[in-house]
Amino acid sequence: MSGDARTIDIFTALSKRKKSFADILNRQKISGIFSSPPYVGLIDYHEQHAYAYDLFGFDRKDELEIGPLFKGQTKEAQKKLC
């Protein structure tokens, strides 16, 4: 399962794939799953992991990437993350 951490409803998405696990998460009051924050302006994550998009058949959504290299490391680039 993949999704945009800013908008995904993990319980709904997970219940479509594995209802029993979604039920456990709901009972145990788990409210989210987080990964590393972006390193603003240091890495183009979509390019770095392009092989995985091909391997797993994920749609690329480069335009939604948080803090890509091409947008730089300026304070303005950092402000646009929020």
JOLINBEL-V45189 format. One record per backbone hydrogen bond with DSSP energy under -0.5 kcal/mol. NH is the residue of the N-H (numbers start at 1). CO is the residue of the C=O. Records with the same first field share a line. If there is no record, write none. Layout:
BEGIN
NH=CO + CO
END
This chain:
BEGIN
5=3
7=4
8=4
10=8
13=9
14=10
15=11
16=12
17=13 + 14
18=14
21=18
22=18
23=19
24=20
25=21
26=22
27=23
28=24
29=26
30=25
40=38
41=67
42=39
43=39
45=43
48=44
49=45
50=47
52=49
53=49
54=50
55=51
56=52
57=53
58=53
64=61
65=62
67=65
71=68
72=69
78=74
79=75
80=76
81=78
82=79
END
